Amino acid sequence: MNAAREHLEQAIEINPEYAEAYYELGLLEKGEGNAEGAWEHFQKAVSLNSNYAEAQCELLSHSRPKVNTKRQEAITLMLLKSIRTMPTLILIMLFFWSI
């Protein structure tokens, strides 16, 4: 996985707004059991692309690390903004909250 991580980090150096690379790094972190690192990468991916449904789903389904209230509010506002632009995301969120 180190090679994959290196390639993704190089991609981000070339294009710091490459949301997919942050998402993939989040998946690597998640696979390694680093919840905080995964959360940060998924959040960065969504901040770069507010319509990135896969990253949004990871944020919703991911075991959430302890966060402060301001961070929770920012994430909630970001997701609500996305819901307005992507109504199908509501169904995805409801599915993850129901399991």
DAWO-V965024 format. One record per pair of residues at least 24 apart in sequence whose C-alpha atoms are under 8 Angstrom apart, sorted by the first residue. I is the first residue (numbers start at 0). J is the second residue. Records with the same first field share a line. If there is no record, write none. Layout:
# DAWO-V965024
I=J, J
This chain:
# DAWO-V965024
0=27
16=47
17=44, 47
18=43, 44, 45, 47, 48
19=44
20=44
22=54
34=61, 62, 63, 64
35=63, 64
38=63, 64
42=74
46=77
49=77, 78, 80, 81
50=81, 84, 85
52=88
56=91, 92, 95
59=92, 95, 96
60=95, 96
